[in-house]
Amino acid sequence: MTRVLVVSATAFGSALVLVPVAMVVAKHLGVLDRPGPLKPQSAPVPYLGGVAVFLAALVGVAVGRPVVVVPMAGAVVLGVLDDRFDIPAWTRLAGQVVLGVGVALAVPTRVGGVAGVILVAVLSVVLMNGANFLDGIDALAAGVIAVACVAFAVLVHGGARDVAAALAAALAAFLVFNRPPARIYLGDAGAYVLGSSLAVLLAAAWAPGTRSSVSVASLVIVAVPVAEVVFAVARRLRSRQSITTGDRRHPYDLAVERGWGRGVVALVYIGAEAVFSGAALGVSGGRSIVGPVALVIFTAALLVAVGGRCGALSAGPAVPA
């Protein structure tokens, strides 16, 4: 516990210093999120917040699971290149697949073999894109993933706990600058590194020897970013659009259209993640998997119902990604 506290304090303090530095560097290099069809802000906002979060959390990653530094650093590089040069969607996807394989090789799971590598790689790609889709309103992605990391810090043990605690603390400090109106964004670098980090923590929850109840319950912790991907793919397929085509029909966008404040929407998402994570922790303690399986089914059904009710599964105007 002492080590976790030290790691958390170090990550939090480092992020408070590094995030303002990232703001200055992003402005100097022109790595900015400029207003556009998919951008709700009225003025350019610096990216590279995710780089600062990664560097701040690096102490926890290096102490807890140094082997995952490689895929996480690769996620940062891919994201920075995308932020700066807007690389083609299918090139991004190929890079994400490579990073997912890296996560799978770094954190073996109880599934094992080629099937385990494929499963973790696919989940890594989903979570990277899920984090990216969530990053559409100030404080939303950082807040949701911070709560998820806190839950993983309780759920997992050993080095993975250090990774989760460091990420949660770094994100808490980042939110000081990312709360509405945001002065800096995570950017694709942040989305990819946080998505790959969730994949690392999810894989750790499925490590050999882990109780089945813990493994199954961990799926609920990542349900919110996974749901964003499912909604986006479903509505784009229904409208016969490319799955790489961007839009503003995420549930949070539709809530804002209906008059909800952006800060309120972010808090609702963060609150939902807290409820799901709390429920996951609550059912993970037993030896039976009946409770965790029932919770996974209930959570999936609830999210699909909410997505359908708010219109997130319906086709809307397409905007090139």
C-alpha positions in Angstrom: 0.0 0.0 0.0 2.9 2.4 0.8 4.3 1.9 -2.7 1.0 2.6 -4.3 0.6 5.8 -2.4 4.2 6.9 -3.3 3.6 6.0 -7.0 0.2 7.9 -6.9 1.7 11.0 -5.3 4.6 11.1 -7.7 2.3 10.7 -10.7 -0.1 13.4 -9.5 2.7 15.9 -8.8 4.5 15.1 -12.0 1.3 15.7 -14.1 0.7 19.1 -12.4 4.1 20.1 -13.7 4.1 18.3 -17.1 0.7 19.3 -18.4 1.4 23.0 -18.5 4.7 22.2 -20.2 2.8 20.1 -22.8 0.5 23.1 -23.4 3.5 25.3 -24.2 5.2 22.7 -26.4 1.9 22.0 -28.3 1.4 25.7 -29.1 5.0 26.1 -30.2 4.8 23.1 -32.5 1.3 23.8 -33.8 -0.1 20.6 -32.4 -3.5 22.1 -31.9 -7.1 20.9 -32.2 -8.7 23.5 -34.5 -12.4 24.2 -34.8 -14.1 22.1 -37.6 -17.2 20.0 -38.4 -16.4 17.5 -35.7 -14.9 20.0 -33.2 -17.3 21.8 -30.8 -14.8 24.4 -29.6 -14.6 27.9 -31.0 -10.8 28.3 -30.7 -7.7 26.1 -31.2 -6.9 24.0 -28.1 -3.4 22.4 -27.5 -3.1 18.6 -27.8 -0.3 16.5 -26.1 -2.1 16.3 -22.8 -1.9 12.5 -23.2 1.9 12.7 -23.6 2.1 14.5 -20.2 -0.2 11.9 -18.6 1.9 9.1 -19.9 5.2 10.6 -18.7 3.7 11.4 -15.3 2.4 7.8 -14.9 5.7 6.3 -16.2 7.1 5.9 -12.7 4.2 3.6 -11.8 4.4 1.7 -15.1 8.2 1.3 -14.8 7.9 0.1 -11.2 4.8 -2.1 -11.7 5.0 -3.6 -15.2 8.1 -2.3 -17.1 7.4 -4.6 -20.0 4.3 -2.7 -21.0 6.2 0.6 -21.4 7.0 -0.5 -25.0 3.4 -0.8 -26.3 2.3 2.2 -24.3 5.1 4.4 -25.6 4.2 3.1 -29.1 0.7 4.3 -28.5 1.9 7.7 -27.7 4.1 7.9 -30.8 1.2 6.8 -33.0 -1.1 9.3 -31.4 1.3 12.2 -31.7 1.8 11.4 -35.4 -1.9 11.3 -35.9 -2.4 14.6 -33.9 0.3 16.3 -36.0 -0.2 14.8 -39.5 -3.7 13.3 -39.4 -2.6 9.9 -40.8 -5.1 7.8 -42.8 -7.7 5.9 -40.8 -6.6 2.4 -42.1 -2.9 3.2 -41.3 -4.0 4.2 -37.7 -5.9 0.9 -37.5 -2.9 -1.1 -38.6 -0.7 0.6 -36.0 -3.3 -0.1 -33.3 -3.3 -3.8 -34.2 0.5 -3.9 -33.8 0.2 -2.2 -30.5 -2.5 -4.6 -29.4 -0.3 -7.6 -30.2 2.4 -5.9 -28.1 0.0 -5.7 -25.2 -0.9 -9.3 -25.6 2.7 -10.4 -25.6 3.5 -8.3 -22.6 0.6 -9.4 -20.4 -0.3 -13.1 -20.9 -3.8 -14.1 -20.0 -5.5 -17.3 -18.8 -6.8 -17.8 -22.4 -3.3 -18.4 -23.6 -1.9 -19.3 -27.1 -2.7 -17.6 -30.3 -6.4 -17.2 -29.3 -5.3 -15.2 -26.3 -3.1 -12.9 -28.4 -5.9 -12.3 -30.9 -8.4 -11.6 -28.2 -6.2 -9.1 -26.3 -5.2 -7.4 -29.6 -8.8 -7.0 -30.7 -9.8 -5.6 -27.2 -6.8 -3.2 -27.3 -8.0 -1.8 -30.7 -11.5 -1.5 -29.4 -10.4 0.3 -26.2 -8.1 2.6 -28.0 -10.9 3.7 -30.3 -13.4 3.7 -27.4 -11.1 6.2 -25.4 -10.8 8.3 -28.6 -14.6 8.4 -29.1 -15.1 9.4 -25.5 -12.8 12.3 -25.9 -15.4 14.6 -27.4 -16.4 16.7 -24.4 -14.1 18.4 -21.8 -13.2 16.1 -18.9 -15.3 13.2 -20.2 -12.7 10.7 -21.3 -10.2 11.6 -18.6 -12.8 11.4 -15.9 -14.3 8.1 -17.0 -10.9 6.4 -17.5 -9.6 7.8 -14.2 -12.5 6.1 -12.4 -11.9 2.9 -14.3 -8.2 3.0 -13.3 -9.2 3.4 -9.6 -11.4 0.4 -9.9 -8.6 -1.7 -11.5 -6.3 -0.5 -8.7 -8.6 -2.2 -6.3 -9.4 -5.2 -8.5 -5.9 -6.3 -9.6 -2.8 -7.0 -7.6 1.0 -6.7 -7.9 2.6 -4.5 -10.5 -0.7 -3.9 -12.4 -2.0 -2.1 -9.3 0.9 0.3 -9.5 0.1 1.0 -13.2 -3.6 1.6 -12.4 -2.9 3.9 -9.5 -0.3 5.9 -11.4 -2.7 6.4 -14.3 -5.6 7.4 -12.0 -3.5 10.0 -10.2 -2.0 11.4 -13.4 -5.5 11.8 -14.9 -6.8 13.4 -11.7 -4.1 16.1 -12.1 -4.8 16.4 -15.8 -8.4 17.2 -15.0 -7.3 20.4 -13.3 -6.5 21.6 -16.8 -9.1 19.6 -18.8 -12.2 20.6 -16.9 -14.6 22.8 -18.8 -13.5 25.0 -20.5 -10.5 22.8 -21.3 -7.1 24.4 -21.7 -5.6 21.2 -23.2 -6.9 18.0 -24.7 -5.7 14.4 -24.4 -5.4 14.2 -28.2 -5.0 11.0 -30.0 -1.8 10.3 -28.1 -3.8 10.4 -24.9 -6.7 8.3 -26.2 -4.4 5.6 -27.6 -2.2 5.4 -24.5 -5.2 5.3 -22.2 -7.0 2.7 -24.3 -3.9 0.5 -24.5 -3.5 1.0 -20.7 -7.0 -0.2 -20.1 -6.2 -3.2 -22.3 -3.1 -3.9 -20.1 -5.2 -3.7 -16.9 -8.0 -5.8 -18.4 -5.4 -8.4 -19.4 -3.9 -8.4 -15.9 -7.4 -9.1 -14.5 -7.4 -12.2 -16.8 -3.9 -13.3 -15.8 -3.4 -17.0 -15.1 -4.4 -17.9 -11.6 -6.9 -15.0 -11.2 -10.3 -15.9 -9.8 -12.9 -16.3 -12.5 -15.2 -13.9 -10.7 -12.5 -11.2 -10.9 -11.8 -11.8 -14.6 -15.5 -11.6 -15.6 -16.3 -8.6 -13.4 -13.4 -6.7 -15.0 -15.4 -6.6 -18.3 -17.9 -4.3 -16.7 -15.2 -1.7 -15.9 -14.5 -1.2 -19.6 -18.1 -1.3 -20.7 -18.5 2.4 -21.3 -15.7 2.8 -23.9 -16.6 -0.5 -25.5 -20.2 0.7 -25.8 -19.1 3.8 -27.6 -17.3 1.7 -30.3 -20.3 -0.6 -30.6 -22.7 2.3 -31.1 -20.5 4.0 -33.7 -19.9 0.9 -35.7 -23.6 -0.1 -35.6 -24.9 3.2 -36.8 -22.3 3.6 -39.5 -23.1 0.1 -40.8 -26.8 0.7 -40.7 -26.3 3.9 -42.8 -24.0 2.1 -45.1 -21.1 4.4 -44.3 -17.5 3.5 -43.8 -16.8 2.7 -40.2 -14.0 5.3 -40.3 -16.5 8.0 -41.1 -16.8 10.5 -38.3 -20.1 11.9 -36.9 -21.5 13.8 -33.9 -24.0 11.2 -32.8 -22.3 9.8 -29.7 -24.7 9.7 -26.8 -23.0 12.7 -25.2 -23.4 14.7 -28.4 -27.1 13.9 -28.6 -27.5 14.9 -24.9 -25.9 18.3 -25.6 -28.2 18.7 -28.6 -31.2 18.3 -26.3 -30.0 21.0 -24.0 -27.8 19.3 -21.4 -24.7 21.2 -20.3 -21.4 19.7 -21.4 -20.2 19.6 -17.8 -23.4 17.9 -16.7 -23.0 15.3 -19.5 -19.4 14.6 -18.5 -20.5 14.1 -14.8 -23.3 11.7 -15.9 -20.8 9.6 -17.8 -18.3 9.7 -14.9 -21.1 8.8 -12.5 -22.2 5.9 -14.7 -18.7 4.6 -14.8 -18.4 4.8 -11.0 -21.7 2.9 -10.6 -20.6 0.2 -13.1 -17.1 -0.1 -11.5 -18.6 -0.2 -8.0 -20.9 -3.0 -9.0 -18.0 -4.9 -10.6 -16.0 -4.7 -7.5 -19.0 -5.8 -5.4 -19.5 -9.0 -7.4 -15.8 -9.8 -7.8 -15.2 -11.0 -4.3 -17.0 -14.3 -4.5 -15.9 -17.6 -6.0 -19.0 -18.1 -8.2 -19.2 -16.4 -11.6 -23.0 -16.3 -11.6 -23.1 -12.8 -10.2 -20.4 -11.3 -12.5 -21.9 -13.0 -15.6 -25.3 -11.6 -14.6 -23.8 -8.1 -14.2 -22.1 -8.3 -17.6 -25.4 -9.2 -19.3 -27.3 -6.6 -17.4 -24.8 -3.9 -18.1 -24.7 -4.7 -21.8 -28.5 -4.7 -22.1 -28.7 -1.4 -20.2 -26.2 0.3 -22.4 -27.8 -1.0 -25.6 -31.2 0.2 -24.4 -29.8 3.7 -23.5 -28.0 3.9 -26.9 -31.2 3.0 -28.7 -33.3 5.3 -26.6 -31.1 8.4 -27.2 -30.6 7.7 -30.9 -26.9 6.8 -30.8 -27.7 3.7 -33.0 -29.4 5.8 -35.7 -27.7 7.1 -38.8 -26.9 10.8 -39.0 -25.0 13.3 -41.2 -21.5 11.9 -42.1 -18.4 13.9 -41.7 -15.0 12.6 -42.9 -12.8 11.5 -40.0 
